[in-house]
Amino acid sequence: MLKNISSYCILFFLFISFCSCSSRSEQTSNLELLGAIEKAFVDIAEKSKPAIVGVLARNISKEQAKQGSGFFFKKDGYILTNNHNIIDAEQIKVKLLNGKSLDAKLIGGDVITDIAILKVSGKEQFPTLQLADSDKVKVGQFAIAIGNPFNLEYTVTTGIVSGKSRLILGGLRVVRHQNFIQTDTWIHSGSSGGPLLNIHGEVIGINSLIQKSENTPAPVRAGAGFAIPSNLVRTIGNELIANGKIIHGYLGIAMQEASEGILITRIGPDTPADHGGLKRFDIILEYNGKKVNTSPELQMLVAQSQVGKESIIKVLRMTEKRTMQERTLKVTIGEMPREMAGLPIEDNSISWKMLGLSVRKLDKQDFQRYTYLSDKDRGVIVESVKENAPGFKARIPGGALIYAINGKQIYDVQALEALLQTLQDATELIIDIKSNYGEEKLTIKLDKKSP
């Protein structure tokens, strides 16, 4: 801190010395420049503030409340914020600049990217902020944050973009895929979900994280804030509005970074990587033509891949002659298990207790996300498979469509649960599924000792 103060004093002394040695016209020119910069910040704050909201999320049963920020990005009332602001919320309200409080509906949230969409109703059109192209953001450019820290509404702070493509590897339970914009703009916990703006008043990111100094009390911070890039925000936000959820791709590997690329340290049995021919100790060089250097970078590319679609993966593999050889594989991407995405698993249903399968209804986004489905398909989607349960032993993959059991058609979750209720004394079931591997009839042996 003393070092920073000393630096500022020296700069101030040099500035005063320069001004005292300059002519009056030069002083006027300097003041005009400072005034123009000051006015630019003031204009951005005044124009942007009407689109920014405070977010209050309550869990009434637990008597808990969270405060954060958000902003309108569509005139008909859609609001962007952080997913961690509204997790477990039973009631969500947003507060506008004019002091008006509105009930907000959660349209959808994504744990992986920490992005959520809220919706408020109103006859009027709401003021919005435009999303910039975050790929064009430059280190060193001005950055402005506006939010609601400590319930101090519409607090404005300024700084610069300190870095791009930042990875925060420690202390995160929620955000797994990371490509943050780093800024020294002062960001507090209550600013989470608020915009990080450029000098044109465009959103370059959503403020999401702060980094605190080690071995210091919680309020002390290290001068580093992190924002989710606007290009990712745009993609996830629009998909949440269209479908209410994000379906993430999955390979099924453990990995670590190597000098050439990404080293596979483990491959899960019966996973997309296993079926696609990847092997332990392969070094992944490229994913769909893009060179990969970091584990989070590869995770993001896989997560954004379409489930059921082949991805082209270039690897280095050790041959029997102990030489490294490049190989190109086509791997069909699966769906990320719910537990890996930090999502709860339904454990009270008959399908979970009897088969170890967590299922959900077939939604319209599934026809876009799963390449093996057609518009005529009906049934339920497998969200998660419990390890060593009957469904796991029968090799039912996550993302599979169950459309019949013992020859009886399944149209929805209720029909599945009702049918299983009548079959609890059975010793085996014949289940018709459709997945990455085509249509199959699988026999499930029911172990009465299994939960």
C-alpha positions in Angstrom: 0.0 0.0 0.0 2.8 2.5 0.9 4.6 1.6 -2.3 1.4 2.5 -4.3 1.0 5.8 -2.3 4.6 6.7 -3.0 4.1 6.0 -6.7 1.0 8.2 -6.9 2.9 11.0 -5.0 5.7 10.9 -7.5 3.4 11.0 -10.5 1.4 13.8 -8.9 4.6 15.8 -8.2 5.8 15.3 -11.8 2.5 16.4 -13.2 2.5 19.6 -11.0 6.1 20.3 -12.1 5.2 19.8 -15.7 2.2 22.1 -15.4 4.2 24.8 -13.6 6.9 24.8 -16.4 4.3 24.9 -19.2 2.7 27.8 -20.7 -0.8 28.8 -19.8 -2.1 27.5 -23.2 -0.5 24.1 -22.5 -2.1 24.0 -19.1 -5.4 24.8 -20.7 -5.0 22.1 -23.3 -4.2 19.5 -20.5 -7.2 20.5 -18.5 -9.4 20.3 -21.6 -8.1 16.7 -22.2 -8.8 15.7 -18.6 -12.2 17.3 -18.8 -13.0 15.4 -22.0 -12.0 12.1 -20.3 -14.0 13.0 -17.2 -17.1 13.9 -19.3 -16.8 10.6 -21.2 -17.0 8.6 -18.0 -19.9 10.7 -16.7 -21.8 10.2 -20.0 -21.3 6.5 -20.0 -22.6 6.2 -16.4 -25.6 8.4 -17.0 -26.6 6.5 -20.2 -26.0 3.0 -18.8 -27.5 3.2 -15.4 -31.2 3.0 -16.5 -30.5 -0.5 -17.9 -28.9 -1.8 -14.7 -30.9 -3.5 -11.9 -30.3 -4.7 -8.4 -31.1 -8.4 -8.0 -32.5 -9.7 -4.7 -33.0 -13.5 -4.5 -34.7 -15.0 -1.4 -34.9 -18.6 -0.2 -37.9 -18.2 2.1 -37.8 -21.7 3.6 -34.1 -21.2 4.6 -34.6 -17.5 5.5 -31.6 -16.6 3.2 -31.2 -13.8 0.8 -28.6 -12.9 -1.8 -28.0 -9.5 -3.4 -26.4 -8.9 -6.8 -26.6 -7.0 -10.0 -27.9 -7.5 -13.5 -28.8 -5.6 -16.7 -31.5 -5.6 -19.4 -30.2 -6.8 -22.7 -33.5 -7.2 -24.5 -36.2 -4.5 -24.5 -39.0 -7.0 -23.6 -37.6 -7.5 -20.1 -34.9 -10.1 -20.3 -32.1 -9.6 -17.8 -28.6 -11.0 -17.7 -27.0 -11.8 -14.3 -24.7 -14.4 -12.6 -26.2 -17.8 -11.9 -24.6 -17.8 -8.5 -26.8 -14.8 -7.6 -30.0 -16.8 -7.9 -29.1 -20.4 -6.9 -31.8 -22.0 -4.7 -33.9 -18.8 -5.0 -37.7 -19.2 -4.3 -38.4 -15.5 -4.9 -36.5 -13.1 -7.1 -37.1 -9.3 -7.3 -35.2 -6.7 -9.3 -35.0 -3.0 -8.5 -34.9 -0.4 -11.2 -33.2 3.0 -11.3 -36.4 4.8 -10.5 -36.8 2.7 -7.3 -39.5 0.5 -8.6 -39.3 -3.2 -7.5 -40.5 -5.9 -9.9 -41.0 -9.7 -9.6 -38.6 -11.6 -11.8 -39.0 -15.1 -13.3 -36.0 -17.3 -13.7 -35.9 -18.3 -17.4 -32.8 -20.5 -17.0 -29.4 -20.7 -15.4 -26.2 -22.4 -16.3 -23.9 -23.6 -13.5 -20.9 -24.2 -15.9 -20.6 -20.7 -17.2 -22.3 -18.9 -14.2 -24.8 -17.1 -16.5 -28.5 -16.8 -15.8 -31.5 -15.1 -17.5 -34.4 -13.4 -15.6 -37.6 -12.0 -17.1 -39.8 -9.2 -15.9 -43.2 -8.3 -17.3 -44.2 -4.8 -18.3 -46.1 -2.9 -21.0 -43.2 -0.5 -21.6 -39.9 -1.3 -23.4 -37.0 -1.4 -21.0 -33.6 0.4 -21.7 -30.9 -2.0 -22.7 -27.1 -2.4 -23.0 -25.5 -3.7 -26.1 -23.1 -6.6 -26.0 -19.7 -5.8 -27.6 -17.4 -8.3 -29.4 -15.2 -9.5 -26.6 -12.7 -10.9 -29.1 -11.8 -7.3 -30.0 -11.2 -6.2 -26.4 -7.6 -5.1 -25.9 -5.5 -5.2 -22.7 -5.0 -1.6 -21.5 -8.3 -0.2 -22.7 -10.6 1.6 -20.3 -13.2 -0.5 -18.4 -16.2 0.8 -16.4 -18.2 -1.3 -13.9 -21.6 -0.5 -12.5 -23.3 -2.5 -9.8 -24.9 -2.6 -6.4 -22.2 -3.4 -3.8 -23.1 -3.4 -0.2 -26.6 -2.3 -1.2 -25.1 1.0 -2.5 -27.1 1.3 -5.7 -25.5 2.2 -9.0 -21.9 2.4 -7.9 -19.6 3.3 -10.7 -15.9 2.3 -10.8 -13.3 2.7 -13.5 -10.0 1.1 -14.5 -8.5 -0.8 -17.4 -8.6 -4.3 -18.9 -5.6 -6.0 -17.2 -5.6 -9.3 -19.0 -7.6 -11.7 -21.2 -8.2 -15.5 -21.2 -7.5 -15.7 -17.5 -7.9 -19.0 -15.6 -8.8 -19.1 -11.9 -7.9 -22.6 -10.9 -8.4 -22.5 -7.2 -11.3 -21.9 -4.9 -14.1 -22.2 -7.4 -17.0 -24.6 -6.8 -19.3 -23.4 -9.5 -17.6 -22.0 -12.7 -15.7 -24.8 -14.4 -15.1 -23.4 -17.9 -13.0 -20.2 -17.7 -11.9 -17.6 -20.1 -12.2 -14.5 -18.0 -11.4 -10.8 -18.8 -9.3 -9.5 -15.9 -9.7 -5.9 -14.8 -8.4 -3.6 -12.0 -11.8 -1.9 -12.0 -13.0 -2.1 -8.4 -15.6 -4.9 -8.2 -17.4 -6.1 -5.1 -19.5 -9.2 -4.4 -22.7 -7.1 -4.8 -21.5 -6.1 -8.2 -21.7 -9.7 -9.5 -23.9 -9.9 -12.5 -23.4 -6.3 -13.4 -21.8 -5.1 -16.7 -18.2 -4.3 -17.4 -18.3 -1.6 -20.1 -16.0 -0.1 -22.7 -15.8 3.6 -23.4 -18.7 3.3 -25.9 -21.0 2.0 -23.1 -21.0 -1.5 -24.6 -20.8 -4.6 -22.4 -17.5 -6.4 -22.8 -18.3 -8.8 -19.9 -20.4 -9.7 -16.9 -18.6 -9.1 -13.6 -18.4 -12.5 -11.8 -15.4 -12.9 -9.5 -12.9 -11.0 -7.4 -9.5 -12.2 -6.2 -8.6 -11.5 -2.6 -5.2 -11.3 -1.1 -4.0 -14.3 0.8 -4.0 -14.3 4.6 -6.2 -11.2 4.9 -9.7 -10.6 6.0 -12.4 -11.2 3.5 -13.0 -7.5 2.6 -9.4 -7.0 1.5 -8.9 -7.6 -2.2 -5.9 -8.0 -4.5 -7.1 -5.5 -7.1 -8.2 -8.1 -9.6 -11.7 -8.7 -10.8 -12.9 -11.1 -13.5 -15.7 -10.9 -16.0 -17.3 -13.4 -18.3 -16.6 -12.4 -21.9 -19.6 -10.9 -23.7 -19.4 -13.3 -26.7 -19.9 -16.3 -24.3 -22.7 -14.3 -22.5 -24.5 -13.7 -25.8 -24.4 -17.4 -26.9 -25.5 -18.8 -23.5 -28.0 -16.0 -22.9 -29.8 -16.6 -26.2 -29.8 -20.3 -25.8 -31.3 -20.0 -22.3 -34.1 -17.8 -23.6 -34.8 -20.3 -26.4 -34.5 -23.5 -24.4 -34.4 -22.7 -20.7 -31.2 -24.8 -20.2 -27.8 -25.5 -21.6 -26.8 -29.1 -22.6 -23.1 -29.4 -22.4 -20.9 -31.8 -24.3 -18.7 -34.5 -22.6 -15.7 -36.6 -23.4 -15.1 -38.5 -20.2 -11.3 -38.0 -19.7 -9.0 -36.8 -17.0 -6.2 -34.6 -18.2 -3.2 -32.5 -17.5 -1.2 -30.0 -19.5 1.9 -31.1 -21.4 4.4 -29.2 -23.5 2.8 -30.4 -26.8 -0.8 -30.2 -25.7 -3.2 -31.9 -23.3 -2.1 -35.3 -21.9 -4.9 -37.8 -21.2 -4.3 -39.3 -17.8 -7.4 -41.4 -17.5 -10.4 -42.5 -19.7 -13.7 -43.4 -18.1 -15.1 -46.8 -19.2 -18.1 -46.6 -21.6 -17.6 -42.9 -22.2 -17.5 -41.0 -25.5 -13.7 -41.0 -25.4 -13.6 -44.7 -24.7 -15.9 -45.5 -27.7 -14.1 -43.0 -29.9 -10.7 -44.7 -29.6 -8.9 -42.2 -27.4 -6.2 -43.9 -25.2 -4.5 -43.1 -21.9 -1.3 -41.1 -22.5 -2.5 -39.7 -25.8 -1.6 -36.0 -26.1 -4.5 -34.0 -27.6 -3.1 -31.4 -30.1 -6.2 -30.1 -31.8 -9.9 -30.2 -31.3 -12.0 -29.6 -34.4 -9.0 -27.9 -36.0 -8.2 -25.6 -33.1 -4.9 -26.0 -31.2 -5.4 -26.5 -27.5 -2.9 -25.4 -24.9 -4.8 -25.5 -21.6 -7.2 -27.9 -19.9 -9.9 -25.3 -19.4 -9.7 -24.3 -23.0 -10.3 -27.9 -24.1 -13.1 -28.3 -21.5 -14.9 -25.2 -23.0 -14.6 -26.5 -26.6 -16.0 -29.9 -25.6 -18.8 -28.3 -23.5 -19.9 -26.2 -26.4 -20.0 -29.1 -28.8 -23.2 -30.6 -30.0 -24.2 -33.8 -28.3 -24.3 -36.7 -30.8 -22.0 -34.9 -33.3 -18.6 -36.2 -34.3 -15.7 -34.0 -33.2 -12.3 -34.3 -35.0 -9.5 -34.8 -32.4 -5.8 -34.9 -33.4 -3.5 -36.6 -31.0 0.1 -37.7 -30.5 0.3 -41.4 -29.6 3.2 -43.6 -28.6 3.8 -46.5 -31.1 5.1 -49.9 -30.3 8.5 -48.7 -31.6 8.4 -46.0 -28.9 8.0 -43.2 -31.4 5.3 -40.5 -31.3 2.9 -40.5 -34.2 0.0 -38.2 -35.0 -3.4 -39.7 -35.3 -6.8 -38.1 -36.1 -9.9 -39.6 -34.5 -13.6 -39.0 -34.9 -15.3 -39.0 -31.4 -19.0 -38.7 -30.9 -19.7 -36.2 -28.1 -22.0 -37.2 -25.2 -23.9 -35.2 -22.6 -22.1 -34.0 -19.5 -23.5 -35.9 -16.4 -25.5 -33.7 -14.0 -23.2 -34.3 -11.1 -20.2 -33.1 -13.2 -22.1 -29.9 -14.0 -22.7 -29.3 -10.3 -26.4 -29.9 -10.6 -28.6 -31.9 -8.2 -29.8 -35.4 -9.1 -33.4 -36.5 -8.5 -33.2 -39.3 -6.0 -36.8 -39.8 -4.9 -38.2 -41.1 -8.2 -39.0 -44.8 -8.9 -36.7 -44.7 -11.9 -33.7 -43.6 -9.7 -34.4 -46.1 -6.9 -35.2 -49.0 -9.2 -32.9 -48.5 -12.1 -30.4 -45.8 -11.0 -31.6 -43.5 -13.8 -32.5 -39.8 -13.5 -34.8 -38.8 -16.4 -36.6 -35.7 -17.7 -39.1 -34.9 -20.3 -38.2 -34.6 -24.0 -38.0 -30.8 -24.8 -37.8 -29.0 -28.1 -34.1 -28.1 -27.6 -33.3 -31.8 -27.5 -34.1 -32.1 -31.2 -31.5 -29.4 -31.9 -28.9 -30.6 -29.4 -29.0 -34.4 -30.0 -28.2 -35.3 -33.6 -29.7 -38.8 -33.2 -33.2 -37.6 -32.6 -35.9 -36.9 -35.1 -39.1 -34.8 -34.8 -41.1 -38.0 -34.6 -39.3 -39.3 -31.5 -41.2 -39.5 -28.2 -40.0 -40.6 -24.7 -37.8 -39.4 -21.9 -34.2 -38.3 -21.8 -31.7 -39.9 -19.4 -30.0 -37.2 -17.4 -27.8 -39.2 -15.1 -26.8 -42.8 -14.5 -25.9 -44.0 -11.0 -22.7 -46.0 -10.9 -23.1 -49.7 -10.4 -27.0 -49.5 -10.5 -29.0 -51.7 -12.9 -29.1 -49.0 -15.6 -25.4 -48.5 -15.3 -24.7 -52.2 -15.7 -26.9 -52.4 -18.7 -24.8 -49.6 -20.2 -27.5 -47.0 -20.7 -25.7 -43.8 -21.6 -26.5 -40.3 -20.4 -28.5 -38.4 -23.0 -30.2 -41.6 -24.3 -33.9 -41.5 -25.2 -36.0 -44.2 -23.5 -39.1 -44.8 -25.6 -40.4 -48.2 -24.5 -40.2 -50.7 -21.6 -41.3 -54.3 -22.1 -42.9 -53.3 -25.4 -45.0 -50.5 -23.9 -44.5 -47.0 -25.3 -43.2 -44.3 -23.0 -44.3 -40.8 -23.8 -43.4 -38.8 -20.7 -41.9 -39.1 -17.2 -45.3 -39.7 -15.5 -45.9 -42.7 -17.9 -42.5 -44.1 -17.1 -43.0 -43.8 -13.3 -46.4 -45.4 -13.5 -45.2 -48.3 -15.6 -42.2 -49.0 -13.3 -44.6 -48.9 -10.3 -46.3 -51.9 -11.7 -43.0 -53.7 -12.5 -41.3 -53.5 -9.1 -41.5 -57.3 -8.7 -39.9 -58.0 -12.1 -36.5 -59.6 -12.3 -35.6 -58.0 -15.6 -36.8 -55.4 -18.0 -36.4 -54.9 -21.8 -35.8 -51.2 -22.5 -35.8 -49.6 -25.9 -33.4 -46.7 -26.2 -32.0 -44.4 -28.9 -28.6 -42.8 -28.4 -25.3 -42.0 -30.1 -24.9 -45.7 -30.8 -28.2 -46.1 -32.6 -31.4 -47.9 -31.5 -30.9 -50.8 -29.0 -33.0 -53.2 -26.9 -31.2 -53.5 -23.6 -31.9 -56.1 -20.9 -31.8 -54.7 -17.4 -31.3 -57.3 -14.6 -33.0 -56.0 -11.4 -31.0 -56.6 -8.2 -33.5 -56.4 -5.4 -30.7 -55.4 -3.0 -29.8 -52.4 -5.2 -31.1 -49.0 -4.0 
